[in-house]
Amino acid sequence: MRDKQSTAPTQSPINPPLSGSPRTHRMTTPKKRLSRYNPASEHFKKEEFPFYWLARVNGRYAMAMEKALKKIDMDIPRYRILFILVDNGMSSISEISEHAIAKLSTITKIVYRMKGDGLVDTQPCSNDGRVTQVSLTDAGREMVTKVQEATSDIFNESFTGLTEAQINKLNGTLEKIFNNLPEA
């Protein structure tokens, strides 16, 4: 039996309701085909649910990273902060929290633990003393090099068989999904 084609846009997380007239130039997808991505649907298939694969990829990536980082006395939260600082330079704790997608209180605790380990330094912002700026120390930069050496195989193996164009398309798609999700 064939799927019936819908003439009106369907309402789902994949295809939200459209504003304006029903005669939109947007392509529609049969409800049954779209519904397989919706966990509330009778046609749902977990293997076709993008978040199933995102969770699996993230879980496997986290396990591999934890194993590699443990060998050099590092963990994922501190790794994230190090690389945010490498990428952005000196940053406030709230900026780090935003990029790490973690609670401000959690990042604050980790930053001060890293300061105790000699990996970062903190200082009040010159424009606003209420804001704490974080920067890498020489020991922090040395740790970045160790982390890169310890984890390079994970990155290389993860993207084996993918072209630069495929990775760019994947990043673009993930960014769209991220921007579609509500902020916590």
N, C-alpha and C positions, 0 to 999 in steps of 0.2 A: 504494500500500500504506500502511495506517495504522500509526502508531507504537503499540506495545503499551504500555499503562499499567502502571507498576510499582506493586505494593502495598506494598513495603517501601522505606524511604528509601534513596536511592542514596548512595554514598560518593564524594565528589569535593570539590575546593576550594570549589565553589559550594554543595554540600549535604553538610556533614560528617556522619560517623556520629552517631547520636543515642544517648544513654544511656537505659536503662530498657527498657520493654517495646516490642515492635514495634507495638503498638496506640497509636501516638502521634497526637495530633490535628494533626500537622503536615501541610500539603499537600505532596504529592510531584509531581515533574515527570518526564515520561518521560525515560529515560536518553539517548535520541538527541537530544532537544532540549537537555538540559543539556550533553551531550558536545561540542556545537559550540563551547562556550566553553573547553574544555580542549585545550591545544596537543598533548597526547599522544593525542587521539582521532582516528579516521579521519573523523569528522564535523566536525572543527574548521574554522571559517571565521574568518580573521583580522579581517575587518570586523565580526564580532560579538563579538570578544574585547575586553573593557573596557580591558585594559592596552594594547592596540594604540592605542585612541583617547586614553588618558591620555598615552602616549608622544608621539603626534602633537601633541596640544594643548600639552603641555609644551615640546616642541621648537620649535613655531611661536611660542609665547609667549616662550621664551628668546631666539630670534633677533630678535623684534621689540623686546624689552626691551634686548638688547645694542646694537642699532642706535640706539635712542633715548637710552640712557644714555651711549654713547660720545660723543655730541655735547656732553655736559656733563662730560666727563672722569670718568665714574662707571662702575662695573661691577656685575654682579649680586650677587656676594658682599658687597660693601660696602653696596649697596642693602638687602640683607636685614638686615644688622646695624643700619643706620640705622632701619629700620622696626620692628625688634624693640624697639629702644630707645625709639622714639616710643610704641609700644603699651604696653610694660612699664615704662618709666622706667628708672632705674638698675638694671643687671643684672650678675650675675657672668658671667665668660667661660663657665663651664660652663652657665649658664642660656641664654645666647645660643646655645651649641653645640647644646643640646637643641632649641630652637625652630627653628634653622636646619637641623637634621638634618645636621650636619657634624662632622667630627672635632675634638676639643678643640684639638689642635695646629694645625690649619688655622685655626680661628677665632682662636686666640691670635696667630698671625702677622698675620692680617688686621687685628685690633684694634690691634696695635702699628703697623702701617702707617698705619691711619687716625689714630692718635694723632700720628704724624709729620706727617700732612697737616693736623692741627689740627681734625679732625672730631669726635673723642671725647677724653675725658680718662679716666685710670685712677687708682684709688687702692685701697689695701688696705682690706678690710672691717674695720669697727670691732670686730666680734665675733670675727673669725678672720683674722689677718694673712696666712694662706696663700691666702685667696680674694681675687681681684682684681675690683673693681667697675668697671663701665664706664658712663659717662654722656655724653650729647651736649654739645658745646660750642655756642656761638652760631654758629660756622661750620658745625657739623653741622646745626643747625636750619635755617640758610639753604640748605644743600644739600638737605635734605628738601623744602623749597618748590620748588627747581629741579627735583628729581626728579618731584614731583607734576605740575608743569607739563609736563615733557618726556614723561611717560608717560600722562597722563590720557586721551588719545585711544585708546590701546591698551585700557585698561579699558572705556571707553565702547563701543567697537566690538566688543569680545569678547562683551559681553552683550546686544547689540542683538537684539531679538525675544524676549527671555526676561523672564518676570515675576519679581517678587520671590519669589513662592512657588516657582517653578521653581529659582531660584538657591538658595533655602534647602533645597529637597529634594536638589539636587545636592550641596551642602555636607554634608548629613546622610549621604548615601550614601557620599561620599568618606571621611568620618570613620569610618564603619563599616568600610570596606575597610582604612583605615589601621590601625585598632585590631585587625583580624583578622590583619594581617601580623606576622610575628615581628620582634622588635627585633634589630638587627644585633649 
